[in-house]
Amino acid sequence: MIDRRAAFHALHRPGRPLLLPNAWDNASAAALAARGYPAIGTTSLGVAATTGLPDGTAATAGETLALARRLAGLPVLLSVDVEGGFSDDPAEVAAYVAELAGLGVVGINLEDGRPDGTLADPECVADKIAAVKAAVPDLFVNARTDTWWLAVADPLPQALARAHAYRAAGADGIFVPGTVDDATLRVLTERLDAPVNALHSPGGPGLAELGRAGVARVSTGSLLFRAALGAALDAADAIRVGGPTASAGLPSYAEVQALVPTDGD
């Protein structure tokens, strides 16, 4: 297990970012693993939406744990989005993450955005990080600050202050969704002594450009889930009006069936 966690840490190379696609169920995770991605994350929106629950409200602790249990056997390094840890009690967060780690999870994503659209007290978030690292020292804790995501005033100084506090508490990486501005990312990567994770933005800079800014990891977030949902709607609408449906790259029934191991596999 320690070797798997070390392997995940080693994938975070500033200038040569890890592309971490985010899955939402067994099929999406298994398909990404089969495509050769060495590591995948989960998307809290996808997990919540597929189970009929709201995202970002600490409502999916059970569903997230159940998904991690289903994905444990896949040949891939798994990082799990745990929102804000599903609790404000650091001991409860640490116990929950330790259970994930026991399933084989090698990393988590822990955010400081709150359900009411405000930022959590950075000391509370730092306490959660410290508790998790005390419970599972070699687990990769990716601390997400939502200063841009929540459009707070003058986000860069707040992001830096929070990132330094989270790093001091033991965070292994810093996630800054909501900005892919080259100058901003360069400031972050130059001033933080931890891998910086950016969220891919459709139409924004690609992996190479983000790498030149010093980024070490690029996540897709809920993009793949939303793209799959959009493709399903497009296919249904095309059938309804009698138009052509896309077939290029469409997995066959047998290919999807093969993503689920049978009892002897």
N, C-alpha and C positions, 0 to 999 in steps of 0.2 A: 504493500500500500504506500509506504514511504517513497518507493521508487516512482510510483505513478504520480504522486504529488510533486516530487522533484522534477519529473518530466514536464508537468504542467507549468511549473515556475519557469523552466528553461525555455519554453515557447514564447515567453514575453521578452522580445528583443527590441529595444528602441532603435528605430530606423528600419526594422524589418518586421512590421506588425503581424501578429497572429490575427487571422480572420476567424472570429468566433461566431458561427451561425447559431441562431437561437431557435430551438425546437419547442413544440407545445404538446406533443403526445408521442406514443411509442412509434408510430409510423414515420413521423417527420424525423425523429431522432435516429431511428434505424436507417432510414434512407440517406441521411447525411453521413452517418458512419460508413455505410456501404459505398458512398461516393468518395470516401477517402479523407474526410476531414478528421484530423487527429484529436480535436477537442470540439465540444459543443456546449452551449449554454441553454438554459431554459428561458422562456419569456413569460413574465408574470401575467401580462395581458392575455396571451394565448391560453395559458393554464386556466385563468379565471373565466374567460369567455366560453371556453369549451365545456365548462362545468356549470355555466349559468350563474356565475358570481361576479361581483364587481372587482376591478383591479385596484390595488393600492390602498385597500381598506383593512388589511390583515384578516381577510375572510378565507384565505385559501391555504392555511397551514397544513391541513390534512390532505388536501388535494396535491399540494406540492410534494409532500413526503411520499404519498402514494405513487406519484409519477417517478420520483427518484428511485423508488423500490422497483418499479417496472423497468427502468432503464439501466439498472445496475449490471445486468449481464451483457450489455452491448460493448463491443471492442472499441471504446472511445473514452477519452477523458471528459468527465462531466462536471460542469460548474452550474450551480443552481441559484436562481434569483429568489431571494427570500424577503423581498420588499424591505421593510424596516426591521425584520427579524420576527415579525408577528407578535411582538411584545415590547414594552418599554422596560421590562425587568432584565438586566444583563444576564442574570443567572438562568432565566428561562430561555433567552436567546441562545446562550451557550449550550444548554442541554439539547435544544432543538437541533442546532448545527452539529453537535456531536453525534446525534442520531443519524443525520444525513451522512456524516463522515463514515460512520460505521457501515453504511451501505456501499461505500466506495466513492462517494462524491469527493472531488479533489479541490473544489473551490466554491466560494459563494459570492454573490453580489449583494451588498448591504447598503441601502439608500438612506438619505437624511431628509427626503421630502415626506411630509405628513399628509394624511387623507384630507385635511382641511385646506390644502394648498399652501401651507407655510413650511418653513424649514424647522426641523427638530433642533433642540438645544445641542450644540456640538459636543458638550461634555457628556451628555447622555449617549450620543452615538459613539464617542470615544470609549466610554465605559463598556458598551456592547462589544466593540472590537476587541478590547483588552480581555474581556471575559471569554470570547470565542478563541482567541489566540492562546489563552491559558489552558483551555480545554483541549484544543487541537492545534498545537504549535505550528505544524507544517502545512496546514490547510491554507490555500491562497484566498485571502480576504481582499476583495475588490471593493473599496469604499467609494460609493457614488455620492457626489454632491450635486444637488438639483438647483444650484444658484442660477444657471441659465435656463434650465427646464421650467422653472417657476417664474422666470423673468423678473428676478429681484433687481433692485436698483444697483448699478455699479457691481456686477457680479464677480469680476476678476479678483478684487481684493478679498471678498468673502470666500471665494473658492480657494484661494491660496491659504488663507487662515485656517479654513476647515480642513483642507488637505494636510497641512502641517500637523494639525491636532490629531487627525486620524492616523497619519503615518507614525507619530510619536506613540500612539496607542498600540501599534503593531500592524497596521494595514500594509498589505503587500503591493497593492496597486490602487490608483485613483481613477475613477470614472467620472467624466465630465460631459454627460449628454446635453445636447442643445447647442453646442458650438463646434464648428469645423473650420473656423476662421484660422488661417495660417499663422498670423501674428500672435493671436491669443494662445494657440496650441504651443507655439515656440516658447512663449513666456512660461507656460505651465511645465513643459518638458525640461526647460533649463533650470527652473527654480525648485522643482520637486525631485527628491532623491528616490523616486519610485516609478515603476512603469505607469504611463498614462494611457488610459483607455478612452477612445472616442467612439461615438455612435455614428454609424454610416448614415449619410443623408443622400437620398436619391437626387441625382443631379449635382451632388457636391463632389469634393475631391475624392479620388480613388486611393487605393492602398498605397501606391508608390508615393503619391503626393503627401499623404498623411505620414508616411514613413519619413519623408524628408523633413517633416516638422518635428520628428523625434518620437512620434506615437509608437507604442509597443503592442497595442491591441486594438482591434476594430470590431465592434459588436454590431449585429444586425437588429437587435431589439425585437420589436413586434413586427418588423417589416415582412418577414417571410410568411408569418401567419396571416397578415392582412393581404399579402399578395395571393396566397392560396385561396382565401375567402373571395377576393375579387375575381380570380379566375373561375371559381365555381359559379359565381353569379353571371359572369359573361357566358359561360357554357350553357347555363340554364336559359338565359335570354336568347341565345342563338338558336337553341332547339325550339323555343316557343315561337319564334318568327320564321323558322324554316331556313335559317342561314347556316353556313358552315361552322363547325366547331373545330377548335385547334386540336391537332393530333400530334404534331411534332413534339417529341420529348415526353409525351403522355405515358406514364407507366402502365403496363398491362395489368390485367387482373392477377396473372400468375406472379408478376414481379412484386406486386404489393403483398400478395399472400405469402411470398417467400420472406418478407421482412419479419414475419412472426415465426419464431422457432417452433418446431413440433416437438413432441415429447421425446425424444431420443436424440435431439440435436445437442 
